[in-house]
Amino acid sequence: MKKGVVVLGSLILGLAFCLPAVAQPSAKAVETIVIDNFDTDQEWSWACQASRFVADGYPIVKKFEGIPNSLIPYHKDSDPTAQVLGAKIAFNRKGDNWFEIYPAKDNELSEIPFVGTVTQIDFWVWGANYNYRLELLVRDADGRVHTLKAGNLMFHGWRNIVVNVPGYIRQHSRIRSGRKDMSFVGFRIRTDASEAVDDYVVYFDNFKYTTNTLSNVYDGYALRNADFGDSKESSGSSSNSDAK
């Protein structure tokens, strides 16, 4: 009986080593990509919008010199001056108020596409110890906007926030003509109905994400945008950069 168990165990172990390598995701494809560290200008700016009871002159969004203490060892003297993104808001009454900080071009919403299949979104946020809730807005490959909960902001100073991206969010279209990638829409902050709302500030820094950059790249990927000479826009052979 013992001999039979040993033989069976050896067989199972042998089969495990014979599994095809393609069944295992490549660890080399996992990267951390910085969306914005706010130290330098990007192709987008940051804007803000708020719910109906926002006070006149608000919200205000601007950059300030600063950096979380935990990031100081990684900031070199040769790097640009460390900056953070700040927003100030005030409402005329308590209630279910909210405001959103989002990337913009020419004063219009400009979503930031993610690369690959994202597993985590990571950033630093400065809390003022208000009972407010932070959310991330992302748009999936089908065009639907999803709300990812990022926790409560009832703390003082900087805190690193890591948000896992659920597997049910479709990050790549199953068809050639669909959206190429999931995209970042913005940060949303909601006030608690009983919390003060007359003078609030928040800051963000080192906004990045972890992704498997090759998870959706297949043999012949560049041909998805080949130019057939018809009226529809296509990038032709120059679309090879999509596979990078």
C-alpha positions in Angstrom: 0.0 0.0 0.0 2.8 2.4 0.9 4.6 1.6 -2.4 1.4 2.5 -4.3 1.2 5.8 -2.5 4.8 6.6 -3.3 4.4 5.8 -7.0 1.2 7.9 -7.2 2.9 10.8 -5.5 5.9 10.6 -7.9 3.6 10.5 -10.9 1.7 13.7 -9.7 5.0 15.5 -9.0 6.3 14.5 -12.5 3.1 15.8 -14.1 3.5 19.1 -12.3 7.0 19.6 -13.8 5.7 18.7 -17.2 3.0 21.5 -17.3 3.5 23.8 -20.3 5.4 27.0 -19.5 2.8 29.2 -21.2 0.4 28.4 -18.4 2.5 30.5 -16.0 2.5 34.3 -16.3 5.9 35.8 -16.9 7.2 37.6 -13.8 9.5 39.6 -16.0 6.5 41.4 -17.5 5.4 42.8 -14.2 6.3 46.5 -14.0 5.5 49.6 -11.9 4.5 52.6 -14.0 4.4 56.1 -12.6 1.4 58.1 -13.8 2.5 61.3 -12.2 4.8 62.3 -9.4 3.8 66.0 -9.9 7.4 67.1 -10.0 7.3 67.9 -13.7 4.7 68.9 -16.3 2.8 66.2 -18.1 0.8 66.2 -21.3 -2.3 66.7 -19.1 -3.0 69.1 -16.2 -5.2 68.4 -13.2 -8.7 70.0 -12.7 -11.5 69.7 -10.2 -15.2 69.7 -10.1 -17.7 69.6 -7.2 -21.3 69.0 -6.3 -24.0 71.7 -6.3 -23.4 73.3 -2.8 -19.8 74.2 -3.5 -18.8 77.6 -2.2 -17.9 80.4 -4.6 -14.3 80.4 -5.7 -13.9 76.6 -5.0 -12.5 74.1 -5.7 -8.9 75.2 -6.2 -6.2 72.8 -7.5 -2.4 73.7 -7.6 1.0 72.2 -6.9 3.1 72.8 -3.8 6.7 72.0 -2.9 6.7 68.9 -0.6 7.2 65.2 -0.4 6.2 62.4 2.1 9.1 61.6 4.5 9.1 58.0 3.3 10.0 59.1 -0.2 12.8 61.5 0.7 15.5 58.8 0.4 14.5 58.1 -3.2 14.6 61.8 -4.2 18.0 62.7 -5.7 19.6 66.1 -5.6 19.7 66.0 -9.4 15.9 65.4 -9.6 13.4 68.3 -10.2 12.1 70.0 -7.1 9.7 67.6 -5.3 6.1 68.7 -5.6 2.7 67.4 -4.6 -0.8 68.1 -6.0 -3.1 69.9 -3.7 -6.8 70.7 -3.7 -8.9 73.0 -1.5 -12.7 72.8 -1.2 -15.5 74.4 0.7 -19.2 73.8 0.7 -22.1 76.0 1.9 -23.9 73.2 3.7 -23.3 69.8 5.2 -24.7 66.7 3.4 -23.7 64.3 0.7 -21.1 66.6 -0.9 -18.4 65.4 -3.3 -15.6 66.7 -5.5 -13.5 65.0 -8.1 -9.9 65.6 -9.2 -9.2 64.5 -12.7 -6.7 64.8 -15.6 -7.6 67.4 -18.2 -6.5 68.8 -21.5 -7.8 72.2 -22.7 -10.1 72.3 -19.6 -11.8 69.1 -20.8 -11.6 65.6 -19.1 -8.8 63.6 -20.5 -8.6 60.0 -19.2 -5.2 58.4 -18.7 -4.9 54.9 -20.3 -3.3 52.1 -18.3 -0.8 49.8 -19.9 -1.2 46.1 -19.7 -3.3 44.4 -17.0 -3.3 46.4 -13.8 -3.3 44.6 -10.5 -2.8 47.5 -8.1 -3.0 51.3 -8.1 -0.7 53.0 -5.6 -0.4 56.6 -4.4 0.2 58.8 -1.4 -2.5 61.0 0.1 -2.4 63.6 2.8 -5.3 63.4 5.2 -6.7 66.3 7.3 -8.5 63.9 9.7 -11.9 64.7 8.3 -14.5 61.9 8.0 -14.3 61.8 4.2 -14.2 58.8 1.9 -11.8 58.5 -1.1 -12.7 56.7 -4.3 -11.0 56.0 -7.6 -12.9 56.1 -10.9 -11.7 53.9 -13.7 -13.3 53.2 -17.1 -13.3 49.6 -18.3 -12.8 48.3 -21.9 -16.6 48.3 -22.4 -16.9 52.0 -21.5 -18.4 51.5 -18.0 -17.0 53.6 -15.1 -16.2 51.7 -11.9 -15.8 53.1 -8.4 -12.9 51.6 -6.4 -13.0 52.3 -2.7 -9.7 53.7 -1.3 -10.7 54.1 2.3 -11.4 56.8 4.8 -9.4 60.0 5.0 -9.8 60.4 8.8 -6.0 60.6 9.6 -3.3 63.2 9.8 -0.6 63.6 7.3 0.7 61.3 4.6 -0.4 57.7 4.1 0.4 55.3 1.3 -2.8 53.8 -0.3 -2.8 50.7 -2.4 -6.0 49.7 -4.2 -6.4 46.3 -5.7 -8.1 46.2 -9.1 -10.9 43.5 -9.1 -10.7 40.8 -11.7 -14.3 41.3 -12.8 -13.3 44.7 -14.4 -12.7 44.1 -18.1 -9.4 45.8 -18.9 -9.1 44.9 -22.6 -11.8 44.6 -25.2 -12.4 41.0 -26.5 -12.9 42.5 -30.1 -10.4 44.3 -32.3 -12.4 47.5 -32.6 -13.0 47.9 -28.8 -11.2 50.1 -26.3 -7.6 49.1 -26.1 -7.2 49.6 -22.3 -8.8 50.5 -19.1 -8.3 54.1 -18.2 -8.1 56.3 -15.1 -10.9 58.8 -14.8 -10.2 60.6 -11.5 -10.2 60.7 -7.7 -13.5 61.3 -6.0 -13.8 62.4 -2.3 -17.2 62.3 -0.5 -18.0 64.1 2.7 -19.8 62.5 5.6 -23.2 64.0 6.2 -22.3 65.3 9.7 -18.7 66.4 9.0 -17.5 69.9 8.6 -17.3 71.1 5.0 -16.2 74.8 5.2 -12.5 74.4 4.8 -10.9 71.2 3.5 -7.5 70.5 1.8 -6.0 67.3 0.5 -2.7 66.4 -1.3 -1.5 63.6 -3.6 1.9 62.3 -4.5 3.7 59.5 -6.4 0.7 58.2 -8.3 1.6 54.9 -9.9 0.3 51.3 -10.7 1.5 47.7 -10.9 0.8 45.9 -14.2 1.6 42.9 -16.3 2.6 44.7 -19.5 2.6 41.6 -21.7 -0.6 40.0 -20.5 -2.7 41.1 -23.5 0.1 41.0 -26.2 -0.3 37.9 -28.4 1.5 36.6 -31.5 0.5 39.0 -34.3 -0.7 41.7 -32.0 0.5 44.5 -34.3 -1.8 43.4 -37.1 -4.9 44.4 -35.1 -4.5 48.0 -36.6 -3.2 47.1 -40.1 -4.1 49.7 -42.7 -6.5 48.2 -45.3 -6.9 51.6 -47.1 -10.6 52.0 -46.1 -12.2 55.1 -44.7 -11.8 54.1 -41.0 -8.8 55.5 -39.1 -5.9 53.1 -38.7 -2.4 53.5 -37.7 -0.9 51.0 -40.1 2.5 49.5 -39.5 3.3 52.3 -37.1 1.0 50.6 -34.6 3.8 48.2 -33.8 4.5 50.5 -30.8 1.3 49.1 -29.3 3.0 45.8 -28.7 5.7 47.4 -26.5 
